Amino acid sequence: MPQDVIFYYARVFPKLKNFLKGREIATITKLKDNEIVRRGSHDPKLYIDELIKHINKKFLELRKSNIHLKYVENKLSKTQIKIWHYFVPRKLIELHYAVNHEHPNKPLDRIYFDIDRTDIPAEKAQIVALKLIETIENDKKFTLKHKIFPMWTGNSFHVYLLFKDKITHDFYEKNFHTESHNSNESFTSKWVSRINKELKNKKIVAGHQKAKGLINIDTSQSPSGKIGRCPFSLYIKSYSSIKGIALPLNINDLKNNDLVKELRSYTIEKIIKNINQLAKKIPKKWHS
C-alpha cells in the first residue's frame, strides 16, 4: 500500500502559493482499474490557501492512523474534510489545477504548450521545448507582454506563456488553439512550422491527435474549464508506482544535455531536500 502522499504535498504547497493563487485545485487519484478526478467543476472548490492553512500537525497525525474519514470526521473542520475528500489516504495522487479557472470561455492569463511525445525519447522533446521558446522570443510579430516558464512534467515538457494582461477566449481560439478553423494562421501553427524547418524535421505537429513517432505541441488544455499538472506533482502511470515528478525549470536548464537524466533522478526525498532552490524557478505572479 502506498504511503500517504499528503505528507509530501504538504511540504510543497507553500511554494505553489503564488502560482496557484485563486485557481481551483484538482487531484487525480490512481486506482487499480480506474482513476478518480476531484475538481471544482463538480466538487466543492479547493484552493491553495486552504491547503496551506488547514493541513496542520493535528490533521497529519490523524492521517497516520486512519484511512477512513468516518472515524475522524468529528475531529476535523469542514475544510479539512474537503481536503480529505480530494486527497484519499494511502493512494497515489497527482496534483493538478484549473489553468484559467473552472467553467468555459473565461479570459486567460496563461497558456501552456504540452510537448507530448509518442515513442520518442524525452531528450528530443527537450530539444523541441527549447526551440519553441527560441522561436517565440524571436517572433517580432508576437508582441504580447509575457514571461516564459518551462516545466518538466515527470515524463515530458510544458512551456508556459504567462501574460501580463489577460486575453479573451476568442483571442486564444484564433491565435493559439490548433484545432480552430483558422489554425494555420495561428501563432502556434506558424511556430511549429518554423521549428520543423529549422530542425529539418517533419514529425513535429500542432494539435493533440497523437500518432507513433510524432511530437505534438498542444495548447488544448489551456482554456478555462481545463486542468493541467502542477509543479511538484507526482507523475503516476500505475496505481502502485511513481514514474516521475514534475519540476519547474529555467530556460537555461533546457540547454543541458544531461537534463532528462538529472530530472529522472529526483525522488520525493530529493525534492524536499532541495525545495527552496527548486521553487525559485517558479515565476512570481504578474499583476495587470
For each residue, the residues with C-beta under 8 A, 3 or more apart:
1: 90
2: 5 90 91 92 240
3: 7 90
4: 7 63 64 89 90
5: 2 8 9 87 91 92 93 234
6: 9 10 55 60 63 83 87 89
7: 3 4 10 11 60 63
8: 5 11 12 234 268 271 272
9: 5 6 12 13 51 87 93 95 232
10: 6 7 13 51 55 60
11: 7 8 272 275
12: 8 9 15 16 231 232 271 272 275 279
13: 9 10 16 17 48 51 52 55
14: 17 52
15: 12 231 232 275 276 278 279 282
16: 12 13 19 20 48 230 231 232 282
17: 13 14 20 21 48 49 52
18: 21 282 284 285
19: 16 230 231 282 283 285
20: 16 17 23 25 47 48 97 230
21: 17 18 48 49 285
22: 47 101
23: 20 47 48 97 98 99 100 101
24: 39 40 41 45 46 47 97 98 101 102
25: 20 39 40 46 47 48 51 86 95 96 97
26: 37 38 39 40 95 96 97 98 227
27: 37 38 39 86 87 93 94 95 96
28: 35 36 37 38 93 94 96 236
29: 35 36 37 38 88 91 92 93
30: 35 91 92 93 94 236 238 239
31: 34 35 36 91 239
32: 239
33:
34: 31
35: 28 29 30 31
36: 28 29 31 88
37: 26 27 28 29
38: 26 27 28 29 43 46 85 86
39: 24 25 26 27 42 43 96 98 102 227
40: 24 25 26 43 44 45 46 98 102
41: 24 98 102 103 225
42: 39
43: 38 39 40 46 85 86
44: 40 82 85
45: 24 40 102
46: 24 25 38 40 43 50 51 82 83 86
47: 20 22 23 24 25 50 51
48: 13 16 17 20 21 23 25 51 52
49: 17 21 52 53
50: 46 47 53 54 79 82 83
51: 9 10 13 25 46 47 48 54 55 83
52: 13 14 17 48 49 55
53: 49 50 79
54: 50 51 59 77 79 80 83
55: 6 10 13 51 52 59 60 80 83
56: 59 60
57: 60 61
58: 61 62 75
59: 54 55 56 62 63 76 80 83
60: 6 7 10 55 56 57 63 64
61: 57 58 64 65
62: 58 59 65 66 72 75 76
63: 4 6 7 59 60 66 89
64: 4 60 61
65: 61 62
66: 62 63 69 71 72 89
67: 89 90
68: 71
69: 66 72 73 81 84 85
70: 73
71: 66 68
72: 62 66 69 75 76
73: 69 70 76 81
74:
75: 58 62 72
76: 59 62 72 73 80 81 84
77: 54 80 81
78: 81 82
79: 50 53 54 82 83
80: 54 55 59 76 77 83 84
81: 69 73 76 77 78 84 85
82: 44 46 50 78 79 85 86
83: 6 46 50 51 54 55 59 79 80 86 87
84: 69 76 80 81 87 88 89
85: 38 43 44 69 81 82 88
86: 25 27 38 43 46 82 83
87: 5 6 9 27 83 84 93
88: 29 36 84 85 91 93
89: 4 6 63 66 67 84
90: 1 2 3 4 67
91: 2 5 29 30 31 88 239
92: 2 5 29 30 234 236 239 240 241 242
93: 5 9 27 28 29 30 87 88 234 236
94: 27 28 30 229 233 234 235 236
95: 9 25 26 27 229 230 232 233 234
96: 25 26 27 28 39 227 228 229 230 233
97: 20 23 24 25 26 227 228 230
98: 23 24 26 39 40 41 101 102 224 225 226 227
99: 23 110 111 112 221 222 223 224 226 227 228
100: 23 106 107 108 109 110 222 223 224 226
101: 22 23 24 98 106 224
102: 24 39 40 41 45 98 224 225
103: 41 106 224 225
104: 169 223 224 225
105: 169 223 224 225
106: 100 101 103 169 223 224 225
107: 100 166 167 168 169 224
108: 100 111 163 166 167 168 169 172 222 223 224
109: 100 162 163 165 166 167 286 288
110: 99 100 160 161 162 163 222
111: 99 108 160 161 172 176 219 222
112: 99 151 158 159 160 161 219 221 222 228
113: 132 158 159 160 161 188 217 218 219
114: 153 156 158 208 216 217 218 219 220 221
115: 125 128 129 132 156 157 158 159 215 216 217
116: 125 156 208 210 215 216 217 218
117: 120 121 122 124 125 156 214 215 216
118: 210 211 212 213 214 215 216
119: 212 213
120: 117 124 125 203 213 214 215
121: 117 124 125 260
122: 117 125 126 155 156 157 260
123: 126 127 260
124: 117 120 121 127 128 215
125: 115 116 117 120 121 122 128 129 156 157 215
126: 122 123 129 130 157 254 259 260
127: 123 124 130 131 199
128: 115 124 125 131 132 157 195 199 204 215 217
129: 115 125 126 132 133 150 157 159 254
130: 126 127 133 134 251 254 255
131: 127 128 134 135 195 198 199
132: 113 115 128 129 135 136 159 191 195 217
133: 129 130 136 137 148 150 159 251 254
134: 130 131 137 138
135: 131 132 138 139 191 194 195 198
136: 132 133 139 142 148 161 191
137: 133 134 148
138: 134 135
139: 135 136 142 187 190 191
140: 143
141:
142: 136 139 187
143: 140
144: 161 163 164 165 167
145: 163 164 165
146: 161 162 163 164
147: 160 161 162 283 286
148: 133 136 137 159 160 161 162 251
149: 159 160 162 248 282 283
150: 129 133 157 158 159 160 249 250 251 253 254
151: 112 157 158 159 160 229 231 246 247 248 249
152: 156 157 244 246 247 249 263
153: 114 156 157 158 229 235 244 246
154: 229 233 234 235 243 244 245 246 247
155: 122 235 243 244
156: 114 115 116 117 122 125 152 153
157: 115 122 125 126 128 129 150 151 152 153 254
158: 112 113 114 115 150 151 153 228 229
159: 112 113 115 129 132 133 148 149 150 151
160: 110 111 112 113 147 148 149 150 151
161: 110 111 112 113 136 144 146 147 148
162: 109 110 146 147 148 149 283 286
163: 108 109 110 144 145 146 166 167 286
164: 144 145 146 286 288
165: 109 144 145 288
166: 107 108 109 163 288
167: 107 108 109 144 163 171 172 175
168: 107 108 171 172
169: 104 105 106 107 108 172 173 223 224
170: 173 174
171: 167 168 174 175
172: 108 111 167 168 169 175 176 177 219 222 223
173: 169 170 176 177 180
174: 170 171 177 180 182 185 186
175: 167 171 172 186 187 188
176: 111 172 173 186 187 188 219 222
177: 172 173 174 180 183 186 188 219 220 223
178: 183 186 188 189 206 207 208 217 218 219 220
179: 183 207 208 220
180: 173 174 177 183 186
181:
182: 174 185 186
183: 177 178 179 180 186 188 189 206 207
184: 189
185: 174 182 189 190
186: 174 175 176 177 178 180 182 183 189 190 206
187: 139 142 175 176 190 191
188: 113 175 176 177 178 183 191 192 206 217 219
189: 178 183 184 185 186 192 193 206
190: 139 185 186 187 193 194
191: 132 135 136 139 187 188 194 195 217
192: 188 189 195 196 204 205 206 217
193: 189 190 196 197
194: 135 190 191 197 198
195: 128 131 132 135 191 192 198 199 201 204 217
196: 192 193 199 200 201 202 204
197: 193 194 200
198: 131 135 194 195
199: 127 128 131 195 196 204
200: 196 197
201: 195 196 204
202: 196
203: 120 213 214 215
204: 128 192 195 196 199 201 214 215 217
205: 192 209 214 215 216 217
206: 178 183 186 188 189 192 216 217 218
207: 178 179 183 216 217 218 220
208: 114 116 178 179 216 218 220
209: 205 216
210: 116 118 214 216
211: 118 214
212: 118 119
213: 118 119 120 203
214: 117 118 120 203 204 205 210 211
215: 115 116 117 118 120 124 125 128 203 204 205
216: 114 115 116 117 118 205 206 207 208 209 210
217: 113 114 115 116 128 132 178 188 191 192 195 204 205 206 207
218: 113 114 116 178 206 207 208 221
219: 111 112 113 114 172 176 177 178 188 222
220: 114 177 178 179 207 208 223 226
221: 99 112 114 218 226 227 228
222: 99 100 108 110 111 112 172 176 219 226 228
223: 99 100 104 105 106 108 169 172 177 220 226
224: 98 99 100 101 102 103 104 105 106 107 108 169
225: 41 98 102 103 104 105 106
226: 98 99 100 220 221 222 223
227: 26 39 96 97 98 99 221
228: 96 97 99 112 158 221 222
229: 94 95 96 151 153 154 158 233 235 246
230: 16 19 20 95 96 97 233 246
231: 12 15 16 19 151 246 247 248 282
232: 9 12 15 16 95 245 246 247 248 271 278
233: 94 95 96 154 229 230 245 246
234: 5 8 92 93 94 95 154 242 244 245 246
235: 94 153 154 155 229 242 243 244 245 246
236: 28 30 92 93 94 239 241 242 243
237: 241 243
238: 30 241 243
239: 30 31 32 91 92 236
240: 2 92
241: 92 236 237 238
242: 92 234 235 236 245 268
243: 154 155 235 236 237 238
244: 152 153 154 155 234 235 263 264 266
245: 154 232 233 234 235 242 266 267 268 271
246: 151 152 153 154 229 230 231 232 233 234 235
247: 151 152 154 231 232 263 266 271 278
248: 149 151 231 232 278 279 281 282
249: 150 151 152 253 254 281
250: 150 253 281
251: 130 133 148 150 254 255
252: 255 256
253: 150 249 250 256 259 281
254: 126 129 130 133 150 157 249 251 259
255: 130 251 252
256: 252 253 259 262
257:
258: 261 262
259: 126 253 254 256 262 263
260: 121 122 123 126 263 264
261: 258 264 265
262: 256 258 259 265 266
263: 152 244 247 259 260 266
264: 244 260 261
265: 261 262 270
266: 244 245 247 262 263 270 271
267: 245 270 271
268: 8 242 245 271 272
269: 272 273
270: 265 266 267 273 274
271: 8 12 232 245 247 266 267 268 274 275 278
272: 8 11 12 268 269 275
273: 269 270
274: 270 271 277 278
275: 11 12 15 271 272 278 279
276: 15 279 280
277: 274 280
278: 15 232 247 248 271 274 275 281
279: 12 15 248 275 276 282
280: 276 277
281: 248 249 250 253 278
282: 15 16 18 19 149 231 248 279
283: 19 147 149 162 286
284: 18
285: 18 19 21
286: 109 147 162 163 164 283
287:
288: 109 164 165 166
